[in-house]
Amino acid sequence: MLISRSRPNLMRRAPAAALLIGAAVILAGCSTGSMGDNMPAAAGGLPESTPQRPATPAAYPAVHDMPPPRGTAVLTDEEQKKLEDDLVAARNRAAGKPAGGTRNP
């Protein structure tokens, strides 16, 4: 009786185990990284015509580096309103509308 109870359990776990093993194989294949540089092309390495990697890596900023603080302050309410009015006037001039148009909220 013990064998018959464990078989259905095994049949339910087998697809999950196969899925986990398959995922592990796929992830392991992605981890080769630069190992392909040293492998022969017949074994899955880079072809002979591939250019060499640069000696120095590209200059990207580090993820944790914060930008320097801004030198300008936030606009006051009056400056913001004047800037918006200037933009509305420029838009109206470009569209050929008469001056003194209304601002969109």
Backbone torsions as a table, in degrees:
resi	resn	phi	psi	omega
1	MET	NA	-32.8	-179.1
2	LEU	-64.3	-37.4	-179.3
3	ILE	-66.9	-41.3	-177.4
4	SER	-68.3	-28.8	178.2
5	ARG	-76.1	-33.6	-177.4
6	SER	-79.1	-24.7	180.0
7	ARG	-64.0	-48.1	177.9
8	PRO	-60.9	-36.0	177.1
9	ASN	-62.4	-42.8	178.9
10	LEU	-65.7	-38.3	-179.6
11	MET	-67.6	-28.6	177.5
12	ARG	-79.7	-31.4	-177.7
13	ARG	-84.0	-21.4	-175.9
14	ALA	-61.9	-47.0	178.4
15	PRO	-63.3	-36.9	178.9
16	ALA	-66.1	-40.5	178.6
17	ALA	-66.2	-41.0	178.3
18	ALA	-64.2	-38.4	178.7
19	LEU	-65.7	-41.9	178.4
20	LEU	-65.5	-41.1	178.5
21	ILE	-65.4	-41.9	178.2
22	GLY	-62.7	-42.6	178.4
23	ALA	-64.3	-38.7	178.8
24	ALA	-64.5	-39.2	178.9
25	VAL	-66.3	-41.4	-179.8
26	ILE	-65.4	-44.3	179.5
27	LEU	-66.5	-35.2	177.8
28	ALA	-66.2	-33.1	178.0
29	GLY	-67.6	-30.2	179.2
30	CYS	-77.7	-16.2	-173.5
31	SER	-88.3	3.6	-178.5
32	THR	-65.5	-33.7	176.0
33	GLY	55.6	-120.3	-177.0
34	SER	-86.2	4.9	177.7
35	MET	-64.8	-24.2	179.1
36	GLY	-64.5	-19.2	178.5
37	ASP	-66.6	-34.4	-173.9
38	ASN	-98.4	-6.4	-179.2
39	MET	-87.9	146.8	175.2
40	PRO	-66.0	153.0	-178.1
41	ALA	-61.1	-33.1	-179.7
42	ALA	-67.6	-24.2	-178.8
43	ALA	-97.2	10.8	178.4
44	GLY	102.2	9.9	178.5
45	GLY	-81.6	-173.4	-179.5
46	LEU	-75.4	148.3	177.2
47	PRO	-66.9	162.7	-177.7
48	GLU	-63.1	-30.5	-176.0
49	SER	-82.1	2.6	-179.5
50	THR	-73.1	132.3	178.5
51	PRO	-68.9	155.1	-179.7
52	GLN	-69.2	152.9	175.3
53	ARG	-69.9	149.4	177.7
54	PRO	-66.6	150.4	-178.1
55	ALA	-68.8	-35.1	178.8
56	THR	-111.5	139.6	179.3
57	PRO	-69.2	161.7	179.0
58	ALA	-63.4	149.9	-175.8
59	ALA	-87.8	84.9	174.0
60	TYR	-103.7	145.9	178.2
61	PRO	-70.1	149.0	178.0
62	ALA	-68.3	151.1	-176.2
63	VAL	-64.0	-37.8	-175.4
64	HIS	-84.7	-7.2	179.4
65	ASP	-72.6	127.6	178.9
66	MET	-93.5	144.7	177.4
67	PRO	-69.2	157.4	179.2
68	PRO	-66.2	156.0	179.2
69	PRO	-63.1	149.6	-178.8
70	ARG	-71.1	145.2	179.2
71	GLY	-85.7	-16.7	-177.7
72	THR	-102.1	151.1	179.3
73	ALA	-91.0	167.3	177.4
74	VAL	-70.2	145.1	-179.9
75	LEU	-67.0	145.3	173.4
76	THR	-76.4	170.7	179.7
77	ASP	-62.1	-39.3	179.6
78	GLU	-66.1	-43.1	179.1
79	GLU	-64.6	-39.4	178.9
80	GLN	-63.2	-45.0	-179.4
81	LYS	-63.9	-43.6	179.2
82	LYS	-61.8	-42.8	179.1
83	LEU	-63.2	-43.2	177.8
84	GLU	-63.6	-42.0	178.4
85	ASP	-63.4	-39.8	177.4
86	ASP	-63.9	-40.2	179.3
87	LEU	-67.1	-39.5	178.0
88	VAL	-64.4	-42.0	179.1
89	ALA	-64.0	-41.3	178.5
90	ALA	-65.3	-39.4	177.7
91	ARG	-64.2	-42.0	179.9
92	ASN	-66.8	-38.4	176.5
93	ARG	-63.4	-41.7	-179.0
94	ALA	-68.4	-32.0	-179.9
95	ALA	-86.0	-7.8	178.9
96	GLY	82.8	17.6	178.1
97	LYS	-84.6	156.2	178.6
98	PRO	-68.4	154.8	-179.7
99	ALA	-67.6	156.5	178.5
100	GLY	86.0	24.9	177.5
101	GLY	-67.2	165.3	-179.3
102	THR	-84.8	150.1	177.2
103	ARG	-82.1	140.9	173.7
104	ASN	-83.9	136.2	-179.9
105	PRO	-70.2	NA	NA
